[in-house]
């Protein structure tokens, strides 16, 4: 963008006010560097570590920006503020001492640039106070962004740990449920069987063999259980009648519980299946 602006409006901007040739050369090289990094970053990360790749890229950013600031007349041009973006990006992408090192490199580069201007120009502007302020801003930005990034990183680690604990707890609960002697069936509001344990499959085997399935190969609650569930919803104090297992003399007793009592119509139903004594 800087290069296009310089080419399109060479006489109406401060771009390259001190050294237009240097500005054009650095802008062109910087643009080419940006394209190369964008195209080859994925393959380059396989050769070097990600932190090393990012550090090298950000150092080039700092040096290129410093040269652009120098070619525009120093810190008074306002382009030194671009370094804040680089330091903030580095503090987000790279954790630890490297981000502080980048802030130090940027501060030293901009101070050396202003010192070189003071030694080479006949009437150099006194911009060391502004340069010192910018250097302090770079370090403050680095420390502040590092603090926020570390806080977010710790929160992400905690969330991952909690998610892992929940998954392990779910596996444990599922294992316990599968080993229970009482049959357990979870039924959705549209009467699809969401889950059942081994005991329920064993006790309801002949009934489930006659159950219909959906397009997703989920069982639809058999009519015998569906009828008992409908009667229970009408009167929850009513004790469901035992169900006779087809082709046998065995009976099972059903008990129903809403998983979400506050929402009758949208709640899943938990069915306990026991042998009738």
C-alpha positions as CSV (number, residue, x, y, z in Angstrom):
1,X,0.0,0.0,0.0
2,X,2.9,2.4,0.8
3,X,4.5,1.6,-2.5
4,X,1.4,2.1,-4.5
5,X,0.7,5.4,-2.7
6,X,4.2,6.6,-3.3
7,X,4.0,5.8,-7.0
8,X,0.5,7.3,-7.5
9,X,1.1,10.5,-5.5
10,X,4.8,11.1,-5.4
11,X,4.5,14.9,-4.9
12,X,1.6,15.1,-2.4
13,X,2.8,12.8,0.4
14,X,5.6,12.7,2.9
15,X,6.6,9.3,1.7
16,X,10.3,9.3,0.9
17,X,10.7,13.0,1.9
18,X,14.3,12.5,3.0
19,X,15.4,9.8,0.7
20,X,13.0,8.8,-2.0
21,X,15.2,6.3,-3.6
22,X,15.7,4.4,-0.4
23,X,12.0,4.5,0.3
24,X,11.2,3.0,-3.1
25,X,13.8,0.3,-2.8
26,X,12.8,-0.7,0.7
27,X,9.1,-0.6,-0.1
28,X,9.6,-2.8,-3.2
29,X,11.8,-5.3,-1.3
30,X,9.3,-5.3,1.6
31,X,6.4,-6.0,-0.7
32,X,8.2,-8.9,-2.3
33,X,9.2,-10.2,1.1
34,X,5.5,-10.1,2.2
35,X,4.4,-12.0,-0.9
36,X,7.1,-14.7,-0.4
37,X,6.2,-15.1,3.3
38,X,2.5,-15.5,2.4
39,X,3.2,-18.1,-0.3
40,X,5.9,-20.2,1.4
41,X,5.1,-19.9,5.1
42,X,3.4,-23.3,5.4
43,X,6.3,-25.2,3.8
44,X,8.9,-23.1,5.7
45,X,7.4,-24.1,9.0
46,X,8.3,-27.7,8.2
47,X,12.0,-26.8,8.0
48,X,12.4,-24.5,11.0
49,X,10.5,-24.1,14.2
50,X,7.4,-21.9,14.1
51,X,8.9,-19.5,16.7
52,X,12.1,-19.1,14.8
53,X,10.2,-18.4,11.6
54,X,8.0,-15.8,13.2
55,X,10.9,-14.2,15.0
56,X,12.9,-13.8,11.7
57,X,9.9,-12.5,9.9
58,X,9.1,-9.9,12.6
59,X,12.8,-8.8,12.8
60,X,12.6,-8.1,9.0
61,X,9.4,-6.1,9.6
62,X,11.2,-4.0,12.3
63,X,14.2,-3.3,10.1
64,X,12.1,-2.5,7.0
65,X,9.8,-0.2,9.0
66,X,12.8,1.6,10.5
67,X,14.3,2.2,7.1
68,X,11.0,3.6,5.9
69,X,10.8,5.9,8.9
70,X,14.3,7.1,8.2
71,X,13.6,7.7,4.5
72,X,10.5,9.8,5.5
73,X,12.4,12.1,7.7
74,X,12.5,10.3,11.0
75,X,10.1,9.9,13.9
76,X,8.3,13.2,13.1
77,X,6.8,11.6,10.0
78,X,4.6,9.5,12.2
79,X,5.4,6.2,10.5
80,X,7.2,5.0,13.6
81,X,3.8,4.0,15.0
82,X,3.8,1.1,12.6
83,X,6.3,-0.5,14.9
84,X,3.6,-0.8,17.6
85,X,1.6,-3.1,15.3
86,X,4.6,-5.3,14.7
87,X,5.4,-5.5,18.4
88,X,1.8,-6.2,19.3
89,X,1.6,-9.0,16.7
90,X,4.9,-10.5,17.9
91,X,3.6,-10.5,21.5
92,X,0.5,-12.3,20.5
93,X,2.2,-14.9,18.2
94,X,5.3,-15.6,20.3
95,X,5.1,-16.0,24.1
96,X,8.1,-15.4,26.5
97,X,11.3,-13.5,26.2
98,X,11.4,-13.3,22.4
99,X,8.5,-10.8,22.3
100,X,10.5,-8.6,24.8
101,X,13.6,-9.1,22.6
102,X,11.6,-7.8,19.6
103,X,10.5,-4.7,21.5
104,X,14.2,-4.1,22.4
105,X,15.3,-4.5,18.8
106,X,12.6,-2.1,17.6
107,X,13.5,0.5,20.3
108,X,17.2,0.3,19.5
109,X,16.6,0.5,15.7
110,X,14.5,3.6,15.9
111,X,17.0,5.2,18.4
112,X,19.9,4.4,16.1
113,X,17.9,5.8,13.1
114,X,17.4,9.2,14.9
115,X,21.0,9.3,16.0
116,X,22.2,8.7,12.5
117,X,19.9,11.5,11.3
118,X,21.3,13.8,14.0
119,X,24.9,13.1,12.8
120,X,24.4,13.4,9.1
121,X,21.9,16.3,8.7
122,X,23.1,19.9,8.9
123,X,20.1,21.1,10.8
124,X,18.8,17.8,12.5
125,X,15.5,18.0,14.3
126,X,15.6,17.3,18.0
127,X,13.4,14.3,18.1
128,X,15.1,12.2,20.9
129,X,12.3,12.8,23.4
130,X,9.7,11.6,20.9
131,X,12.0,8.6,20.1
132,X,12.3,7.8,23.8
133,X,8.6,8.0,24.3
134,X,8.0,5.6,21.3
135,X,10.6,3.2,22.7
136,X,8.7,3.1,26.1
137,X,5.4,2.6,24.3
138,X,6.9,-0.4,22.4
139,X,7.9,-2.0,25.7
140,X,4.6,-1.2,27.4
141,X,2.7,-2.6,24.4
142,X,4.8,-5.8,24.5
143,X,4.4,-6.4,28.3
144,X,0.6,-5.6,28.2
145,X,-0.1,-7.8,25.2
146,X,2.0,-10.6,26.7
147,X,0.0,-10.4,29.9
148,X,-3.3,-10.6,28.0
149,X,-2.0,-13.4,25.8
150,X,-0.7,-15.4,28.8
151,X,-4.1,-15.0,30.6
152,X,-6.0,-16.2,27.5
153,X,-3.5,-19.1,27.1
154,X,-4.0,-20.2,30.7
155,X,-7.8,-19.9,30.3
156,X,-7.6,-22.1,27.1
157,X,-5.5,-24.7,29.0
158,X,-8.0,-24.7,31.8
159,X,-10.9,-25.1,29.4
160,X,-9.1,-28.0,27.6
161,X,-8.4,-29.7,31.0
162,X,-12.0,-29.3,32.0
163,X,-13.2,-30.6,28.7
164,X,-10.9,-33.6,29.1
165,X,-12.2,-34.2,32.6
166,X,-15.8,-34.1,31.4
167,X,-15.0,-36.6,28.6
168,X,-13.4,-38.9,31.1
169,X,-16.3,-38.5,33.5
170,X,-18.7,-39.2,30.7
171,X,-16.8,-42.4,29.8
172,X,-16.8,-43.5,33.5
173,X,-20.6,-42.8,33.8
174,X,-21.3,-44.7,30.6
175,X,-19.2,-47.6,31.8
176,X,-21.0,-47.7,35.1
177,X,-24.4,-47.5,33.4
178,X,-23.5,-50.3,31.0
179,X,-22.6,-52.6,33.9
180,X,-25.7,-51.9,35.9
181,X,-28.2,-54.7,36.3
182,X,-31.1,-52.3,35.9
183,X,-32.0,-51.6,32.3
184,X,-31.8,-47.9,31.3
185,X,-33.3,-46.4,28.2
186,X,-33.1,-42.7,27.2
187,X,-36.0,-41.6,24.9
188,X,-36.2,-38.3,23.1
189,X,-39.5,-36.2,23.0
190,X,-40.2,-37.6,19.5
191,X,-40.0,-41.2,20.9
192,X,-36.6,-42.1,19.5
193,X,-34.3,-44.3,21.6
194,X,-31.2,-42.1,22.2
195,X,-29.3,-44.6,24.4
196,X,-29.6,-47.8,26.3
197,X,-27.4,-50.0,28.4
198,X,-26.6,-53.7,28.0
199,X,-29.2,-54.7,30.6
200,X,-32.0,-53.0,28.8
201,X,-31.0,-54.7,25.5
202,X,-31.0,-58.0,27.2
203,X,-34.4,-57.5,29.0
204,X,-36.1,-55.9,26.0
205,X,-34.4,-57.9,23.2
206,X,-37.5,-59.5,21.6
207,X,-39.5,-56.3,21.9
208,X,-36.6,-54.3,20.3
209,X,-36.4,-56.8,17.4
210,X,-39.8,-55.6,16.3
211,X,-39.1,-51.9,16.7
212,X,-39.0,-49.6,13.7
213,X,-35.9,-47.6,12.8
214,X,-35.4,-44.1,11.4
215,X,-33.3,-43.1,8.4
216,X,-30.4,-42.7,10.8
217,X,-30.8,-46.3,12.0
218,X,-32.1,-45.2,15.4
219,X,-34.8,-47.3,17.1
220,X,-38.2,-45.8,17.5
221,X,-39.8,-46.7,20.9
222,X,-41.7,-50.0,20.5
223,X,-45.5,-49.7,20.7
224,X,-45.6,-51.6,24.0
225,X,-43.3,-49.1,25.7
226,X,-44.9,-46.2,23.9
227,X,-48.3,-47.0,25.2
228,X,-47.1,-47.2,28.8
229,X,-45.2,-43.9,28.4
230,X,-48.3,-42.2,27.1
231,X,-50.4,-43.5,30.1
232,X,-47.7,-42.3,32.5
233,X,-47.6,-38.8,31.0
234,X,-51.4,-38.6,31.6
235,X,-51.1,-39.7,35.2
236,X,-47.6,-39.8,36.6
237,X,-48.7,-41.2,39.9
238,X,-50.0,-44.3,38.1
239,X,-47.9,-47.4,38.4
240,X,-47.2,-48.8,34.9
241,X,-48.4,-52.3,34.2
242,X,-45.8,-55.0,33.7
243,X,-45.0,-55.8,30.0
244,X,-44.9,-59.4,28.9
245,X,-41.9,-60.3,26.8
246,X,-43.0,-62.0,23.5
247,X,-42.4,-65.8,23.2
248,X,-41.6,-66.1,26.9
249,X,-43.3,-66.0,30.3
250,X,-41.0,-63.2,31.5
251,X,-42.4,-59.8,32.5
252,X,-40.5,-56.5,32.9
253,X,-41.5,-53.5,35.0
254,X,-41.1,-50.0,33.6
255,X,-40.5,-46.8,35.6
256,X,-40.3,-43.4,34.0
257,X,-38.5,-40.2,35.0
258,X,-38.2,-36.9,33.1
259,X,-34.6,-35.7,32.7
260,X,-35.8,-32.1,32.7
261,X,-38.8,-31.8,34.9
262,X,-39.2,-28.1,34.2
263,X,-39.9,-28.8,30.5
264,X,-42.3,-31.6,30.1
265,X,-42.8,-31.4,26.3
266,X,-39.1,-31.0,25.4
267,X,-37.6,-33.2,28.0
268,X,-36.0,-36.6,27.4
269,X,-37.4,-39.5,29.4
270,X,-35.4,-42.0,31.3
271,X,-36.9,-45.5,31.5
272,X,-35.8,-48.0,34.1
273,X,-36.4,-51.6,33.1
274,X,-36.5,-54.3,35.8
275,X,-37.5,-57.9,35.9
276,X,-41.0,-58.2,37.4
277,X,-40.7,-60.2,40.6
